[in-house]
Amino acid sequence: MNAYSTAANALRVPLAADVSDRLDLVRYATLAANSHNTQPWKFRIGADAIDVLPDMSRKTPVVDPDDHHLFCTLGCATENLILAAGARGLAGTAQFMPESGGGVRVSLEQTAPHETPAFKAIPSRGVSRAVYDGKPLSAETVAALEAAARSEAVDVVMITEPARIEATLALVVEGNDVQFRDDAFMAELKHWIRFDARQALAAGDGLFSGCTGNPSIPPWLGRLIFRFVASPKAESDKCAAQVRSSAGIMVLVGKADDPAHWVECGRSYQRFGLAATTLGLRHAFINQAVEVPAVREKLAAELGIPGRRPDLILRFGNGPAMPESLRRPVSAVVA
Ligand SMILES: Cc1cc2nc3c(=O)[nH]c(=O)nc-3n(C[C@H](O)[C@H](O)[C@H](O)COP(=O)(O)O)c2cc1C
């Protein structure tokens, strides 16, 4: 684990004072959340813009058949990139590019440098899949999280009443049950799991067992016993304990259901995650309820927005941190 922590820390050193070669801005962008930690992005550095492009070789077609999460992920990286650029005197403006498979152009113009709290939180933001302390948060804190996420393109639903948390949890568990009984889902998940620190370090991507609260085991053994250990019941029980220990649930709902809005949902999440980090709070995705179409429809009905697509769902509260995740080097993600 020493080598793992050293590598995780090295990825998160402060942003360089001089970002004229732009590569350090890309490093900060890659610290964003991303689905299954597949890092499905490429960055094309131009004279006065950086393009955030999809890397379709890293898509996850089973859990994400329409590339929704992939475009959300590009939005997460876009938000980090704009915050980091702003801190070094470059005002970034994002524009979705529907042509050539979709991507985001972040145009950069000189401005006064401005280090915001969100920028400062980039290296320490990370999901925590731990059990939290079960205590509620003040209405002001919940409102601050909601304000960080909301935008012209994205609506935010905050759920803090215990009865509504239970009703939402039932749908998370229902989605989880469908997924953990699906051979294709489990095979894809297993492909992205890194069963010990050595395997995680060699790949620089994927879901390290330590980040999901699981013990490290030799990868050959992990692959062998994965289906027995990761049973639908065990995983659902774990989800229930995690959600019931949280102060609330947040659902992001794009104003339209298309790649441009999926990118905006990713940006909203990233602002929320950074705001939570600034406030010393933890958060984690519980997307099982939005990944299975039939369950997602039930969630929309439960939220009183039938016909719309709930894009991302998260829990938040006070709790312990978990190990930080790894990233591939910047050289591997520059187009
Ligand atoms: C679009 C999207 C979907 C995600 N879905 C889940 C999920 O369902 N369950 C989960 O535990 N984490 C989920 N994550 C979190 C990623 O696994 C996490 O961001 C990644 O492993 C990197 O870790 P970090 O965010 O701590 O840096 C999701 C992230 C994104 C951006």
The ligand as an SDF file (V2000), in Angstrom:
LIG
                    3D

 31 33  0  0  0  0  0  0  0  0999 V2000
  -21.0680    9.0170  -14.4630 C   0  0  0  0  0  0  0  0  0  0  0  0
  -20.5180    8.3280  -13.2360 C   0  0  0  0  0  0  0  0  0  0  0  0
  -21.1550    7.1980  -12.7360 C   0  0  0  0  0  0  0  0  0  0  0  0
  -20.6740    6.5750  -11.5780 C   0  0  0  0  0  0  0  0  0  0  0  0
  -21.3670    5.5170  -11.0380 N   0  0  0  0  0  0  0  0  0  0  0  0
  -20.9600    4.9720   -9.8750 C   0  0  0  0  0  0  0  0  0  0  0  0
  -21.7390    3.9750   -9.2190 C   0  0  0  0  0  0  0  0  0  0  0  0
  -22.8210    3.6130   -9.6600 O   0  0  0  0  0  0  0  0  0  0  0  0
  -21.2770    3.4440   -8.0560 N   0  0  0  0  0  0  0  0  0  0  0  0
  -20.1120    3.8670   -7.4970 C   0  0  0  0  0  0  0  0  0  0  0  0
  -19.7480    3.3630   -6.4280 O   0  0  0  0  0  0  0  0  0  0  0  0
  -19.3530    4.8300   -8.0750 N   0  0  0  0  0  0  0  0  0  0  0  0
  -19.7630    5.3920   -9.2440 C   0  0  0  0  0  0  0  0  0  0  0  0
  -19.0320    6.4110   -9.8180 N   0  0  0  0  0  0  0  0  0  0  0  0
  -17.8020    6.8810   -9.1520 C   0  0  0  0  0  0  0  0  0  0  0  0
  -16.5490    6.3850   -9.8400 C   0  0  0  0  0  0  0  0  0  0  0  0
  -16.3930    4.9890   -9.6560 O   0  0  0  0  0  0  0  0  0  0  0  0
  -15.3510    7.1730   -9.3030 C   0  0  0  0  0  0  0  0  0  0  0  0
  -15.4960    8.5200   -9.6760 O   0  0  0  0  0  0  0  0  0  0  0  0
  -14.0360    6.6310   -9.8350 C   0  0  0  0  0  0  0  0  0  0  0  0
  -13.7980    5.3310   -9.3640 O   0  0  0  0  0  0  0  0  0  0  0  0
  -12.8610    7.5230   -9.4340 C   0  0  0  0  0  0  0  0  0  0  0  0
  -12.8130    7.6850   -8.0450 O   0  0  0  0  0  0  0  0  0  0  0  0
  -12.8820    9.1380   -7.3530 P   0  0  0  0  0  0  0  0  0  0  0  0
  -14.1710    9.7830   -7.7560 O   0  0  0  0  0  0  0  0  0  0  0  0
  -12.8300    8.8400   -5.8930 O   0  0  0  0  0  0  0  0  0  0  0  0
  -11.7020    9.9270   -7.8410 O   0  0  0  0  0  0  0  0  0  0  0  0
  -19.5020    7.0690  -10.9560 C   0  0  0  0  0  0  0  0  0  0  0  0
  -18.8520    8.1890  -11.4870 C   0  0  0  0  0  0  0  0  0  0  0  0
  -19.3670    8.8270  -12.6140 C   0  0  0  0  0  0  0  0  0  0  0  0
  -18.6990   10.0790  -13.1260 C   0  0  0  0  0  0  0  0  0  0  0  0
  1  2  1  0
  2  3  1  0
  2 30  2  0
  3  4  2  0
  4  5  1  0
  4 28  1  0
  5  6  2  0
  6  7  1  0
  6 13  1  0
  7  8  2  0
  7  9  1  0
  9 10  1  0
 10 11  2  0
 10 12  1  0
 12 13  2  0
 13 14  1  0
 14 15  1  0
 14 28  1  0
 15 16  1  0
 16 17  1  0
 16 18  1  0
 18 19  1  0
 18 20  1  0
 20 21  1  0
 20 22  1  0
 22 23  1  0
 23 24  1  0
 24 25  2  0
 24 26  1  0
 24 27  1  0
 28 29  2  0
 29 30  1  0
 30 31  1  0
M  END
$$$$
